[in-house]
Amino acid sequence: MKICYVDESGNQPADPCLVMVGLLVDAARLNRTREELGDIFNDVEKLFGEALKELKGAKILSGRDRWRKVSPQIRKDLVENLCH
């Protein structure tokens, strides 16, 4: 079985373009991915003291909303860890 996660960005009237991406994964390997990224997600949950629902890259990078209280170095390290 395959699972597809689809997300879009730029869906506001003022945005110059709309980008939509789909990520197709094998459901049998999904648990392995959660294990591999689990430490990163746990670290983020510890920062805010609540379960992780979604990571918004734009907010992490720019330090918006609740990310404004997180140091730029921690935010940079998080993004680098997710991209490796």
Order of alpha helices (4+ residues) and beta strands (2+ residues): beta-beta-alpha-alpha-alpha
